[in-house]
Amino acid sequence: MRTVTPLLRHPDFRVVTVRCRDDHTGWSAPESNEAYGLVLTRRGGFRRAGRGGAEFVDPTTAYLTVPGEEERFAHPAGGDDCTSVRLSERLWQELFADRPVPAVAHVDARVDLAHRLLLRTATDPDHAAAERLVRLVGAATGPAVGGSGRNHRLVERARAALHDGHPDAAGLLPLARALGVSPYRLSREFQALVGVPLTRYRNRLRVGRVLDRLEECVESLSSLAAELGFADQAHLTRTVRAHLGQTPGQLRRLLR
């Protein structure tokens, strides 16, 4: 039995969780893969035969897929829980423009943590989820070839776009495209120079705008959340509490 649960949907990526409960030890019939993607296992294990040969896939191993690749599966361990990440062709090419594409990748503790964090970003697909996704792919598949210098001009352009609320800064992927770099490189260079992830920096700017509006005696927190691009009032509250340790309601009383 196979159960698929959608988790994240974005024009450039889709993340679903897959639970498989099966006990067949022989190989399944060949099937053609339809997407660029990355599959990580959270629990259990199974055997897969693809372009890299036959592998036992468990939480220490991830595999990458390409359209048209023939796959076969066997489940001698009884079942597994996986995360399947499907990428648009455009994002795939951007992520692997300066790195080889492995068939399988080792999942160390850093990648395991990045995987777990990705599953917690359903409310912010444009920034938090996008950044964690590209960092996850980067960590799983190795460093980029070249371009590892700390590019001050690139980071300053990104900061300016975020500060000015430029339309391209509505998400990590459009911002990287506007700046002409891969999203992985932008995320990596930004944190290396600024000291915090791009998403946290953006949220720091938004929390400052929340404080400005609270000082202006804004009444509706739900309207404020929509105005500043939060998914909803609960998302606004979580973000403000994470930065300041207090809710917007508490801050409103304090500032008044």
N, C-alpha and C positions, 0 to 999 in steps of 0.2 A: 504494500500500500504506500502511495506517495502523496504527501500533502504539501501544497505550495501556498505560502502566505506572503502577499506583497508587503513590502516595508517602506521603500523609498521609490518615488518616480520623478524623473527629471528628464528634460529633452535629450540629455546626453548620457544618462545612465539610469539603470533600474536595478534595484536590490530586492531580492526575495529570499525568504528562508525556506528551506526544503527539508522535510522529514520523510525518510524512507524506512519502511519496516518490511524487510524481505529476508529470505534465508536461502536463495538459490546460489549454489556454489559454482555453477557453470556460467559461461559467458552468455550475455544476452545477444540478440540479433544486432547486427551493425545498424547504427543510426547516424544520420548526418547532422552535425552541429550547425546551428543557424546564426550564431552571433559571436562577436568579439567579447571575451569576458574572462573572469577570474572566479574560481570556485574554492572556497575554504571550508574545512570541516571543523565543526565545534565539538561534536561527540561521535564516538563510534568510528567506523572505517569501512572501506570497500575497495574493490579492485577496479581499475579503469585501464583500458587500452586506447591510446590515441596516437598523435603524431610523434610523441616522445617514447613510444613503446608501452609496455604494461607496467603499471605502478600500483602499489598499495597506498591508498590515500587515507590519511588519518589527520588528527589535529597538527601534526608536524609537517604536513605537506599540502601545498596548494598547486593547482594546475591552471594553465591559461588556455583558452579556446579561440579558434578562428573559424570563420564561416567555411563550410564545406568539409571540415575535418571529420573523419569517420571515428566514431566512438563505440566502445562496447563496455559493458559493466557486469560485475559479479559481486554478490553480497555474502561472502562466507562468514562475516561477523554478525549477521543478523539485522543490521540496520545502522543508520547514521542520521545526524542532523548537520546540515550544511547551509552556507550562505552563498548564493549565486549572484554575481555582479555582472550585468550586461552593459557594455559600453558602446556608444555610437562609433561608427568608423572614424569620424572626425576626431573625437576625443582619444581613441586608440592611437591614431597617427600622431597626435600631439604628445601623448605620454611616452611613446616609443620612438620619437623622432631622433633621439640621440642615445638610444640604448638598444641592445639586442632583445629579442622577445624569447624568453625561455619557454619550454613546454611545461616544466614543473619548477617549483620554487620551494625552498626550505622555509618553514614558518618558525622563526625563533620567538623569543618572549616579546620582543618589540612589536613584531607583526601580529602576534596573538592579541596584545593590548590594543593595537590600532584596529584590529578586527572588532573587538568588543566595543570600542568607542564608536565605531561607525554605526553599529546597531542602535545607538542611543541618540541619533541625530535626526529623527524623523520630522521634527518641527522646523528644521532649517536646511532644506536641501540645497539652496543656492550657495550658502557659505559654509556652515559647519560641516554638513555632510559632504559637500564637494571637496573641501580641504582635507578632511579625514580620508576620503576615498583616494585622492591622488597621492597622499602621503602613504597610505596603505599599499597601493600599487608600487610606489617607489621603494618602500622598505622591503617589499617581498621580492622585487625583481632586480635589486642592486642599484648602485649609484649611476647617475648619468655619465656619459663620456664627454669630457670637456665642459666648458661653461660653468665651472664650479667656483669661480671667483665671486667675491661679494660685490655685486653690481649696485653701487650707490645710486646711480641715475635711475635705474629700473625701480628700485625701492622707493625713491622719492616721488617718481611719477605715480606709483601705486598709492602712496600715502596721500598725494594731492587729489587723486580721483576719489578716494574714500572720504577725505575731508570735505570735498566740494559736493558730494552726493551725485557724482556723474552717473548717467544711466548705465554705463559699462561696469560700474562698481556694484551693480545689483547682485552680482554673484562672482565667485572665484573664476569660473570658466570664461565668461564674457570679458572680465577684466584682463585675464591673461592673453586672450585673443587680441584685445585692443592694444596691449603692450607688445604683442608680437613674440611671446615666449610661451613655453609649455607651462601648464598650471603647476606641475610638480616643481619646476625651477622657480617660479614666482613664489610659491609657498615656502620653499627651502631658503631662498635668498632673503625673503622678508623676515623670517624668524631669525636667521643668522645675524642680520644687521640691526633689527629693531629689538630683538630679545623676547618677543612674544609671537604666537601664531597670528597670521593675518586676520582670522576670524575674531580672535580676542581683541585685537587692535580695533577692528571695526565696531565691535560691541562696546569697547571703551568710549568711542566717539558717540555712539547712540545713547549710552548711559549719561554722558554729559548733556546731551540734548534733552533727555528725560528730566534731568535736574533743572535745566533752563525752563522747561514748560511747567514743572511743578512750582517753581518760583513765580511763574506768571499766573498761578492759580488755575491751571487747567482742571476741569471737573471730571470728565469722563476718561477713565484709564483705558477702557476698551477703544475709544476713539484715538487716544494717544498711541496705543499699540499699533493701530492701523496706519496712523500718520507717519510713524517712524519705521515701518516695515517689519514689525514683529508678526509672527503667525497669529497670535491672539493675546489677550490680556495675561493669560497664564505664562506664556513665553516671555512677555515683558517682565513679569514679576520674577521669574527664575533668573533671568539675565541680570536684573538689577541686584537681586539678592546675592548672586555669585560675585559681583564686583564690590558691593558695599555692605553686605551682611544685613541689610534691612529691606523691607518691601517698599514699593512706591507709596503705599498708603502711610506707612510710618514716616517716610521721608517727607511726604507732603505736610504732615502735622509738624514735623521738625522745622521745615523751612518756613512755615507760616508763623 
